[in-house]
């Protein structure tokens, strides 16, 4: 838990510093007149839309969990999603949120750890596949826009990272021997850290849960096809809703956007934020937003747009996720376990 607090402080400091710098260096003569004509109703709608995305995520978790034969309500699933936001927002690639969701599915819905892992990793695979499919369309939409070589390299690196994640998930799904190899690799890595004097029990646990994960993914593919189908639908709706936050912010600043261009820009920004560089992608998200949002808005309000987008999509997650985590995650064993690794 102590490490999570440190990550929270580090992510805040980096994010605030970069936001201030981006805003200061982009303020111009047109900044104040544009702000005076701001229409708050669109900004409030952007906040509301982001909150709606929590429920869509919760619905996806519900249908994918029930596809494996376990019962969970939309309210409980949404609480799990919100509770994971804080840990996800202060860890690279949102990795800290996954142990929270797995733990709470196991505790609140009596879903075995391996099955819960299949649901959570399955969600990530669906997200990754959708973004990879969207990439060619995003490239086509932005074909006339100027993107720096450095940004191109960052996007390529992020896509390779996502492809690696998809490869690991598909490898575990198709080949049980891949599970054994991955289990051995993980256990050797943990042993070399030096914190695990006795690894035999740990190896057995990893073998059991990875095999359970493999079987659960196959269950999703075979007997849970309906749940997987609706999970795909929820994934598409989720990302459309999330990507509509930026256009609403621009409308609030009287900068009518091209919705297709705004969504294409966010596809690439999402890839950049996935790369595990800083906690919560702090600094990376702000700089990436400043580089990409310049396609949509004049420089004089670029910092304002980045700040508004980050406040809604990141700081709101920190606040709401923190409040719900304090309420629901009274026992922090899973966070302590994650931080000890």
Secondary structure, 3 states (H helix, E strand, C coil): CHHHHHHHHHHHHHHHHHHHHHHHHHCCHHHHHHHHCCCHHHHHHHHHHHHHHHHHHHHHHHHHHHCCCCCCCHHHHHHHHHHHHHHHHCCHHHHHHHHHHHHHHHHHHCCCHHHHHHHHHHHHHHHHHHHHHHHHHHHHHCCCCCCCHHHHHHHHHHHHHHHHHHHHHHHHHHCHHHHHHHHHHHHHHHHHHCCCCCCHHHHHHHHHHHHHHHHHHHHHHHCCHHHHHHHHHHHHHHHHHHHHHHHHHHHHCCCCCCHHHHHHHHHHHHHHHHCCCCHHHCCHHHHHHHHHHCCCCCHHHHHHHHHHHHHHHHHHHHHHHHHHHHHHCCCCHHHHHHHCC
